[in-house]
Amino acid sequence: MKDAHGKTGAAVEVAEPLVRMEGVSRKYGRFRAVQDLDLKVFPGEAIGLIGPNGAGKTTTLRLMVGLLAPTEGRIEVAGYVMPYQARQAVRKIGYLPERAALYKDMRVEEYLWFRARLWGVERSRAQDRIEKLGVACGIDSVMDRVIRRLSKGMAQRVALAGVLVHDPDLLILDEPTLGLDPNQVREVLRLLRRLVPRKTLILCTHQLGEVERLCDRVVILNHGSVVQEVETRTGGVCTLWMEVECDEATATRLLDGMEAVVSFRCSPHPTRSSVTNLEIQAGDGTEDIRAELGRLFVRNGIMVTALSGVRQQLEDIFHR
């Protein structure tokens, strides 16, 4: 049987958080936009920040980057106390607000050089960065175009390149696909998936599908506080939930033979004795693995009564 708790090994040193928020509150008069917020983000993590409108998501991001000072509590980014050491910390941060401030009368390459000069990037390094970002962000073919003449999707790629030009360790994105059509959303998500393995990412969005595809952990905010955290993937694997009409021994036998399954846990259904609940850790590619799991049980004459990924779990939390 595959170990539900994972393999044990030598002790490893735990990295210090890149972002640390402790007891953070932010008031506007009597209104608390953020209250008693505790959050840690570790190097290399991809974090989704979600919640209903007015939950405090954008205020939380503005506190992180030093645009706002907390009324109470302490914020550290890359070891710097915010906002008092924001000048040092922002060199580690690439922040894309909900409405990116693009200079639309500039040409794309001109805009990226402008951003590089703002950050004090050396000319030789800036030239290399701009060339590489042009390819990585898929904007190398529009470098001589005026930004206002670009599609929304292409303009958003330029905005992303702009926040990456100084090679920050931490990428903070506030609704990066807002207002884009489905094809443009796919383009931006494809770009972000290429960037995620090399950066620490904090993604604020209403799109649960984006979170499922990109993030290791989801932090759910409401009324300015963390109400729940959900692990979407750990060590490069994603979590799926199933209900199947068979006993635990049969489910174990089938899952043990599936290479894509890293680990799993069986438990009895709380009200239906013929049903087994499964929590499965599987490799990346959630949609394909979900279909493969369904076929595995159906081929063996077993009814699958539920099969969901992170998105469904998050939707269930929202509807509570």
C-alpha positions as CSV (number, residue, x, y, z in Angstrom):
1,M,0.0,0.0,0.0
2,K,1.3,3.5,-0.8
3,D,2.2,5.5,2.3
4,A,-0.4,8.2,2.9
5,H,2.0,10.1,5.1
6,G,4.9,10.1,2.5
7,K,8.5,9.0,2.9
8,T,10.7,9.9,5.8
9,G,14.3,11.0,5.4
10,A,17.0,13.1,6.7
11,A,16.0,16.3,8.5
12,V,16.2,19.4,6.3
13,E,16.6,23.0,7.3
14,V,13.3,25.0,7.1
15,A,13.7,28.2,5.2
16,E,12.7,31.5,6.7
17,P,9.5,33.0,5.4
18,L,10.0,35.5,2.5
19,V,6.7,37.2,3.7
20,R,5.7,37.3,7.4
21,M,2.6,39.0,8.6
22,E,1.8,38.8,12.3
23,G,-1.3,40.2,13.9
24,V,-1.8,42.7,11.1
25,S,-4.8,45.0,11.1
26,R,-5.6,48.0,8.9
27,K,-8.4,50.5,9.8
28,Y,-10.1,53.2,7.8
29,G,-11.8,55.1,10.5
30,R,-13.9,52.6,12.4
31,F,-13.9,50.1,9.5
32,R,-11.3,47.3,9.7
33,A,-10.3,46.3,6.1
34,V,-7.9,43.7,7.6
35,Q,-7.9,42.4,11.1
36,D,-5.6,40.2,13.1
37,L,-4.1,38.7,9.9
38,D,-1.3,36.1,10.3
39,L,0.4,34.8,7.1
40,K,3.7,33.3,6.1
41,V,4.9,32.7,2.6
42,F,8.0,30.7,2.0
43,P,10.6,30.9,-0.8
44,G,9.4,29.1,-3.9
45,E,5.8,28.8,-2.9
46,A,2.9,29.8,-5.1
47,I,0.0,31.1,-2.9
48,G,-3.5,31.9,-4.0
49,L,-5.3,34.6,-2.1
50,I,-9.1,34.4,-2.6
51,G,-12.3,35.6,-1.1
52,P,-15.5,37.5,-1.8
53,N,-15.5,41.2,-2.8
54,G,-14.5,43.3,0.2
55,A,-12.7,40.5,1.9
56,G,-9.5,42.5,2.3
57,K,-7.4,40.9,-0.5
58,T,-6.2,44.1,-2.2
59,T,-5.5,45.8,1.1
60,T,-3.5,42.8,2.2
61,L,-1.3,43.1,-1.0
62,R,-0.9,46.8,-0.6
63,L,0.3,46.3,3.0
64,M,2.8,43.7,1.8
65,V,4.4,46.0,-0.7
66,G,4.5,49.0,1.6
67,L,1.9,51.1,-0.1
68,L,-0.1,51.1,3.2
69,A,1.1,51.0,6.8
70,P,-0.6,48.6,9.2
71,T,-2.6,50.1,12.0
72,E,-1.5,47.2,14.2
73,G,0.9,44.2,13.8
74,R,4.2,43.6,12.0
75,I,5.0,42.9,8.3
76,E,8.4,41.6,7.0
77,V,9.3,41.0,3.4
78,A,12.7,39.5,2.7
79,G,13.7,40.4,6.2
80,Y,12.7,44.1,5.8
81,V,10.1,45.7,8.0
82,M,7.3,47.2,6.0
83,P,6.6,50.0,5.2
84,Y,9.6,51.5,7.0
85,Q,12.2,49.6,5.0
86,A,10.1,49.5,1.8
87,R,12.9,51.1,-0.3
88,Q,15.1,48.1,0.3
89,A,12.3,45.5,0.2
90,V,10.8,46.6,-3.1
91,R,13.9,45.6,-5.0
92,K,12.9,42.0,-4.1
93,I,9.3,42.5,-5.2
94,G,7.5,42.5,-8.6
95,Y,4.0,43.9,-8.0
96,L,1.3,44.0,-10.6
97,P,-1.8,45.9,-9.4
98,E,-5.3,45.2,-10.6
99,R,-5.0,48.1,-13.1
100,A,-1.5,48.0,-14.4
101,A,0.0,51.5,-15.0
102,L,1.3,51.1,-18.6
103,Y,2.5,54.2,-20.5
104,K,0.4,53.5,-23.5
105,D,2.1,56.0,-25.8
106,M,5.5,54.3,-25.4
107,R,6.7,51.4,-27.6
108,V,7.0,48.1,-25.8
109,E,10.8,48.0,-25.8
110,E,11.0,51.7,-24.7
111,Y,8.7,50.9,-21.8
112,L,10.8,48.0,-20.6
113,W,14.0,50.1,-20.8
114,F,12.2,52.8,-18.8
115,R,11.3,50.2,-16.1
116,A,14.9,49.0,-16.1
117,R,16.2,52.5,-15.6
118,L,13.8,53.1,-12.7
119,W,15.2,50.0,-10.9
120,G,18.8,51.0,-11.6
121,V,19.5,47.9,-13.7
122,E,22.9,48.1,-15.3
123,R,22.7,48.7,-19.1
124,S,24.4,45.5,-20.1
125,R,22.2,43.4,-17.7
126,A,19.1,45.3,-18.8
127,Q,19.7,44.5,-22.4
128,D,20.0,40.8,-21.6
129,R,16.9,40.9,-19.3
130,I,14.7,42.6,-21.9
131,E,15.7,40.2,-24.6
132,K,15.0,37.2,-22.4
133,L,11.7,38.6,-21.1
134,G,10.6,39.3,-24.7
135,V,11.0,35.6,-25.5
136,A,9.7,34.3,-22.1
137,C,6.6,36.6,-22.2
138,G,5.9,36.1,-25.9
139,I,6.3,39.8,-26.7
140,D,9.5,39.7,-28.8
141,S,7.4,40.2,-32.0
142,V,5.8,43.4,-30.7
143,M,8.8,45.2,-29.2
144,D,8.5,48.1,-31.7
145,R,4.7,48.4,-31.3
146,V,3.0,51.3,-29.4
147,I,1.4,49.8,-26.3
148,R,-2.1,51.3,-26.8
149,R,-2.3,49.4,-30.1
150,L,-1.9,46.0,-28.4
151,S,-4.7,43.6,-27.5
152,K,-5.5,43.4,-23.8
153,G,-3.9,40.0,-23.5
154,M,-0.6,41.2,-25.1
155,A,-0.7,44.4,-23.0
156,Q,-0.9,42.3,-19.9
157,R,2.1,40.3,-21.0
158,V,4.0,43.6,-21.4
159,A,2.9,44.6,-17.9
160,L,4.2,41.3,-16.5
161,A,7.5,41.7,-18.3
162,G,7.7,45.2,-16.7
163,V,7.4,43.9,-13.2
164,L,10.0,41.2,-13.9
165,V,12.7,43.4,-15.5
166,H,14.7,43.8,-12.3
167,D,14.4,40.0,-11.6
168,P,12.5,40.1,-8.3
169,D,12.3,37.1,-5.9
170,L,8.7,37.7,-5.1
171,L,5.9,38.2,-7.7
172,I,2.6,39.7,-6.3
173,L,-0.3,39.7,-8.8
174,D,-3.7,41.3,-8.2
175,E,-6.3,39.9,-10.6
176,P,-3.9,39.5,-13.5
177,T,-6.6,38.2,-15.9
178,L,-9.3,40.7,-15.0
179,G,-11.1,41.8,-18.2
180,L,-9.4,39.4,-20.5
181,D,-11.3,37.1,-22.9
182,P,-10.9,33.2,-22.4
183,N,-8.2,33.0,-25.0
184,Q,-6.2,35.8,-23.4
185,V,-6.7,34.3,-20.0
186,R,-5.2,31.0,-21.3
187,E,-2.2,32.9,-22.7
188,V,-1.5,34.7,-19.4
189,L,-1.9,31.5,-17.4
190,R,0.5,29.7,-19.7
191,L,3.0,32.4,-19.1
192,L,2.6,32.3,-15.4
193,R,3.0,28.5,-15.3
194,R,6.4,29.0,-17.0
195,L,7.4,31.6,-14.4
196,V,6.1,29.9,-11.2
197,P,8.9,27.3,-10.7
198,R,11.5,30.1,-10.6
199,K,9.6,32.7,-8.4
200,T,7.7,33.0,-5.2
201,L,4.2,33.9,-6.3
202,I,1.2,35.5,-4.5
203,L,-1.8,35.5,-6.7
204,C,-5.0,37.4,-5.9
205,T,-7.9,36.3,-8.0
206,H,-11.6,35.3,-8.1
207,Q,-10.9,32.5,-10.6
208,L,-10.7,29.2,-8.8
209,G,-9.4,27.5,-11.9
210,E,-6.4,29.8,-11.9
211,V,-5.6,28.9,-8.3
212,E,-6.0,25.1,-9.0
213,R,-3.6,25.2,-11.9
214,L,-0.9,27.5,-10.4
215,C,-0.9,27.4,-6.6
216,D,0.6,25.2,-3.9
217,R,-1.6,26.7,-1.2
218,V,-4.8,28.7,-1.0
219,V,-5.5,31.3,1.7
220,I,-9.2,32.2,1.9
221,L,-10.0,35.7,3.3
222,N,-13.3,37.1,4.6
223,H,-13.9,40.3,6.5
224,G,-10.2,40.9,6.6
225,S,-9.1,37.7,8.3
226,V,-7.9,34.2,7.2
227,V,-10.8,31.9,7.5
228,Q,-9.2,28.8,6.0
229,E,-6.1,27.5,4.2
230,V,-6.2,24.7,1.7
231,E,-3.2,22.8,0.4
232,T,-3.6,22.3,-3.4
233,R,-0.3,20.6,-4.1
234,T,2.7,19.6,-2.0
235,G,6.1,18.7,-3.6
236,G,4.7,18.9,-7.1
237,V,1.6,16.8,-6.5
238,C,-2.1,17.7,-6.4
239,T,-5.0,16.5,-4.2
240,L,-8.1,14.8,-5.5
241,W,-11.1,13.5,-3.6
242,M,-13.2,10.4,-4.6
243,E,-16.2,8.4,-3.3
244,V,-16.3,4.9,-4.7
245,E,-18.8,2.0,-4.1
246,C,-16.3,-0.7,-2.9
247,D,-14.5,-1.6,0.2
248,E,-11.1,-0.2,1.3
249,A,-9.2,-3.3,0.3
250,T,-10.4,-3.1,-3.3
251,A,-9.7,0.6,-3.6
252,T,-6.2,0.1,-2.2
253,R,-5.5,-2.7,-4.7
254,L,-6.5,-0.6,-7.6
255,L,-4.7,2.6,-6.5
256,D,-1.5,0.7,-5.6
257,G,-1.1,-0.2,-9.3
258,M,-1.5,3.3,-10.6
259,E,1.9,5.0,-11.3
260,A,0.5,8.6,-11.2
261,V,-0.8,8.2,-7.7
262,V,1.9,9.3,-5.2
263,S,-0.1,8.4,-2.0
264,F,-3.6,8.0,-0.8
265,R,-5.8,7.7,2.2
266,C,-9.0,5.6,2.6
267,S,-11.8,6.2,5.1
268,P,-15.3,4.9,5.5
269,H,-18.2,7.1,4.3
270,P,-19.9,8.6,7.3
271,T,-23.5,7.5,6.3
272,R,-23.1,4.9,3.5
273,S,-21.4,1.7,4.5
274,S,-20.9,0.5,0.9
275,V,-18.9,3.7,0.0
276,T,-15.2,4.4,0.6
277,N,-13.9,8.0,0.7
278,L,-10.5,8.5,-0.9
279,E,-8.0,11.4,-0.6
280,I,-5.4,11.0,-3.3
281,Q,-2.1,12.7,-3.9
282,A,-1.3,12.5,-7.6
283,G,1.2,14.0,-10.1
284,D,0.5,17.2,-12.0
285,G,-2.1,17.3,-14.8
286,T,-5.3,17.2,-12.7
287,E,-7.8,16.9,-15.5
288,D,-6.0,13.8,-17.2
289,I,-5.5,12.1,-13.8
290,R,-9.1,12.7,-12.8
291,A,-10.3,11.0,-16.0
292,E,-7.8,8.2,-15.6
293,L,-8.9,7.5,-12.0
294,G,-12.6,7.4,-13.1
295,R,-11.8,4.9,-15.8
296,L,-9.8,2.8,-13.5
297,F,-12.7,2.1,-11.1
298,V,-15.4,2.0,-13.8
299,R,-13.5,-0.7,-15.8
300,N,-13.5,-2.8,-12.7
301,G,-17.3,-2.5,-12.3
302,I,-17.1,0.0,-9.4
303,M,-19.4,3.0,-9.4
304,V,-17.7,6.4,-8.8
305,T,-20.2,8.6,-6.9
306,A,-17.9,11.7,-6.5
307,L,-14.6,12.8,-8.0
308,S,-13.4,16.4,-7.5
309,G,-10.3,18.5,-7.4
310,V,-9.3,21.6,-5.5
311,R,-11.6,23.8,-7.4
312,Q,-14.7,21.9,-6.2
313,Q,-13.5,21.9,-2.6
314,L,-12.9,25.7,-2.8
315,E,-16.4,26.2,-4.3
316,D,-17.9,24.1,-1.4
317,I,-16.1,26.3,1.1
318,F,-17.4,29.5,-0.6
319,H,-21.0,28.2,-0.5
320,R,-21.0,27.3,3.2
